[in-house]
């Protein structure tokens, strides 16, 4: 029996006992030894397609996906349920086989690889999952050590490597603890440590923070960012949360029905979304009109009496333009009140929206003149309405 067959049989037995799915088993069934960290990790999709057969006909999960992911970057893939995120991610380690196109890792078309070379490829790709996929009967140490034990690495080397990894993810005091005694964030840290056991060049993250609370999500994202910077690993993550992309990614791909809706640097896509799918995904992050103000807002100024004009100022991150309240008041020639809004910084660029109230008795300057050139106070300015 070949060594590969022996390994697969062994993992099949583990799967039986611990109820691992096929994909989880495949992600662990990667013979490996401690490697020197490499500088690779680039991925290229070239007209990639994936079609599934169903009772109602062919389902196009991926349709003509072409893009490049630079080595050492953090790349986010986002989309609504069924957009094709998981299918695309799993073509990178060949857990999904495309029905068309090519997936190229570090210049090699992985569709041309034989079994031995495919095993070598998977040695260079780690993967973490939404629900952690830890072996409940094993300690933290044994969970992290599993890929190395399967590969036959010497116990002394395993101990050294696992100790290093648990220190890296902040679990140096949890060696002998079982998963049931860990929090969700700690379980994901164990999953990350296990994925790094073979010193991969690429780390795939399949909804890695979806099962976590916001505070824990932030800590895991910080850990992934730290791993990316310290080790130079390419991190490719899929999520349905735009806030995750905003926090960590360098570039983002928005998928919609298996096709590319938008692709680019995060700050640009967030600042000027073009596709309806992107706008829908970004909606929860927008500083929209509060309900109480919406109820009071009128489309026309009242015929008499005092009223305020409500202006909306938008910032999309371009040209280094940021809110400056002194300049805004000077440009509008009026005192202003901040009614609602907020500004975030994404990759060093200011993004956000401000809602300002001004005395309606004051004549407004031409707003179009205040969005261009050195006198610009925002990228877009408009009158939302009038409030008595």
N, C-alpha and C positions, 0 to 999 in steps of 0.2 A: 504494500500500500504506500502511495506517495506521501511525502511529508505534509503536503497541502491537504490530502484526504484525511490524514490523521488529525490535523488541526481542526478541520471542519467537523469531524466526528466528535472530537472533544468538546467543541463549542456547542454542538447539538445537544450533548448531554447536559451542559450547563444551562442551555436554553430550556430544556425539559424541566429541570429542577426549579429554576428561578423565573420562568415564564417570560423570557426575552423574546421580542419580536424578531422577525427575520432581519430587518434593517439594523436592529441593535446588535444582533449576533454578528452580522457582517462587519459592523464598525469595530468590533473587538477582535475578529478573526484575522488579525494582521500580524504575521510574524515580524518581530522587530527586536532590535538591540539598541542600546543607547547610542545615539548618533551625535556628531558635532553639528551645532546649529548652522544651517546653510542660509544663503542669501536668496534662494529661489522663492517661488510662491506666486508666480504670475499665472493668470487664467484667462483664456480667450474663448468666447463662444462665437461660432461661425455658422450662422443660419440654422441654429439648433431648433429642432421640432420634436414633439412627443405626442403621439396619438394613442389613445386607449380605446379598445373596443368595448362597446356596451350594448345592451339589449335594444337601445333606441338608436344605435348607430355609432359612428366614430366620434370620439371626444378629443378635441385638439387642446391638450393641456399647455403646450408650448408651440408657438407659431413664428418661425423666422427670427429667433433671438440672436443678435449679433452685438457683441460688446467686449471690451477688454478690461480686466481688473489688474492694476499694477501690483507687483510684488511689494510686500510690506505695508499695504494700505488697509484701511478699514472700510469695507464696502457693504452697504445696506441694500437689501431687497425688500420692498414693501408692496402690499397689495391687499385687496379684500379677499375674503375666503373664496377659494376656488380659482384664484388668479394665476396659479402655476408656480408659486414661490418654492414650495417643497420639491416639486418635480425638477425645477431648475437647479436647486442647490445640490440635489442628489445625483445629478449627472456629473458633478465634479469628481466624486469618488466612485463613480460607475455603479452606485446602488440603483440608479435609473439609467437605462440604456436608451439614448435618443433614437427616434425612428428616422431622423434626418439631420444633416449637418455634422459639425465636428466640435468637440470640446478639446482644447489644447492647453496642457499644463506645462509651463516652462518649455514651450516650443515643441512638445511631443503630443501628437494626436493620440489620446488615450484609447480611442476606438480601435487602434491597430495593435494594442498590446496583447500579448499572450498571457496566460495565467500567471506565470512567474513574475512577469514585468508588472502586471496589475497588482499583485501582492506588494511589490516594491513601491508602487505608486501609493497604495493605501497606507504604507508605512510612513509616508510623508504628509498624510492628511489626518488630522484629528477631528472629532465631532462630538458636540454636546447637544443634549435634547431638552425638550420642555419639561418632562417629568423625571429627569435625572437618571433613571435607569440604573440605579444602584442595586447590588445584590444584598438583600436584607439580612441574610444570614452571615455575611462577611463583615469584618471590621473595615473602618476607613482605610487602614493600611492595605488590607487585602484587596479592596476594590480598586485602589490605585495601582497596585502591583499586578493585577490580573493580566493585562496585555504582555507584561514582561515575563510572567510565569508561563504563559502559553507559549512564548517564544523560546523558553528554555534558558533565559538569562540567569547567570549565577546569583545565588542568594545574596552575596555580599554586594554585588552591583545593584540588585533590586533594592536592598535596604538603603543604600546611598542615594539612589535616584528618587525613591519615594519620599525619603526624608527631605530632600531638596524641594520637591514639588509641594509637599504639605506646608513647608515654610513659605514658599512662594505665594500660596493662596491663603495664608493666614490660619492654617489649621495644625500648627506644629504640636499642639497639645491634645489632638484628637486621634492619635494613631490607633488606639485600641477601642474606640467608641463605635457602636453599631449605628447604621443610618436612622433607625427609629428614634434615636435620642438627639438627632440633629434638627435644626431649623431648616426651612426651605432654602434659605440662602447658603447655609453650610453644606447642604446636600449638593447644590449646584457647584459650589467650590470643589467638592470632591470629584464631581463629574468633569470639571475643567482640568483638575490635576491628572485624572486618568487619561483624558484626551491628550495631555502633553507628555505622557510617559515616554513616547517614542521620539521625542524632539521633532515634532512635525514642522513643516514650513507653512502649512495652511491649516487654519482652524475654522471649521464649519459650525455655525450656531443656529440650530433649528428652534426658533421661538424660545430662546434660552431664558428669557425673563418673564414670559407670559404668566407663569404660575406664581409669581412673586409679588409682594406688596411694593408700593412705590419706593420706600426707603431702601429695601433690600435690592430692588432693581438698580438703584443708583450705585450701590456698593459693588454689584456684579459688573456693571458697565465700567466703573472705575478700574476694576481688576482687569477686565479685558483690554482696556486702553493701556494699562501699565504693562501687560504682557506683550502687547503689540509694540510698544516703544522699547522695552528692554530686550526683547528677543527677536524683534524684526519679523514676527509672524504675520502673514496675511490673514486678516480676520474677515470672514464673509458671513453675514448674519441675515436671517429672514425674520420679519416681524410684521404685525399689523398695527403697531404703535408708532406713530410719527415722532412721538417724544423720544423714543429710543434712538431713532435715526438722528434726530437733532442733537442729542447728547454726545454721540460717539463717532458717527460715520464721516468719512471724507467725501465719498460719493454715494449717490442713491439711484437705484433703479426702481421705477414705479411700474408694476405689471398690472395689466387689465385684460382679462380673458385670454391669457397666454401670450399677449403681445406687449411690446415696449410702449408704455404710455408717455413716460418721461425718463430722462437719463441725464445726470450731470452732477456738478458739485452741489453739496447739500444746501449751501446758502443761496445759490441761484435758484434751485428748484423751489425752495421754501419761499423765497422772496417774490418770484414771479411764476406761480404755477400756471400751466397752460391747459392741461387736460382736466376734464371734469372729475376723473377718478382721483387725481392729485388734490384738487380743490376739496373734494369730499373728505379725503383722509386728513387734510389739514384743518378742516372746520373746527374740530374740538380745541385746537391750539390758538384759534383766532380770538382776538379781544372784540367780540361782537357787542351789539347794542344791548344794554341791560333791559330786562322786561319793563321795569318801572319807567325808564326813560322812553322806551318804545311806545308806551301807552300815552305819554304826554306829548309826544312829538307830532307836530302838524306839518303838512306839506307846504302850506302857505303862511306868510306872516299875518297876524291878526290885524284887523282894520284900525284898531286903536289900542292904546295901553302899552305898557312895557312888555318886551319879550326879548329872548336871547336867540341868537343864531348858533346852531350847533354845526361845527366843522369836523370833518374827518381827515386826518393827516396820516398817510401811509408811508412806511419806510421799508424798502426792499433790499437794503444792504449794498447798493451800488454807490460808487464814487466816494465812499467814506462819509456819506451824509448821515448825521445823527441828530436827534432832537436837541434843540437849544432854545430853551424857553425865553431867554432874553431876546434872541434874534427873532423868534416867532412873534412876540409881543410888539417888537419894533416894526417888523414887516407888516403886521396887520394894523398897526397904529391904534392899538387898543389893549386894555387889560384882558387877560384870558383866564378862564378857570378850567382846570382839568376835570372833566366829567367822568371819564372812564378811559381805560386803555392800558398799555404796557409795552415794553420793549425788551426783546431777548437778544443775546449775542450768539451768533452761530458762525463758527470759524472766523471770529474777529470782525464780523459784519453785524450792524444793527438792523434788526427786523422788528416790526411792530406796527401798532396803530394807536393813535391818540384821538380822543374825542374832546374837543374844546368848545366852551360856551363863551360867546362874546355879546356885548350889549348890542341889541338890534338897531339902536338909533345911530350907530356909527357906520358910516359908509365903508364897505369893504373895497380893498384894492382889487385889481384884476387877478384872480387866483392863479390863472395860467402862467402869469409872470413869476410866480413864487415857486415853481417846480423846475426851473431851468436856470443854468448858469450860476454865477457866484451868489446871486440873491436867493437861491433855492432854500426853502425851509423844510421841504418834504418832497418825496418822489411823486405823490399824488395828493391833491387837496380837493375836497368837494363839500358842498353844503348838504348836510343830512336832513335838515329841517329846522323847525322853529318851536321854541318852548316858551309858554307864557309863565 
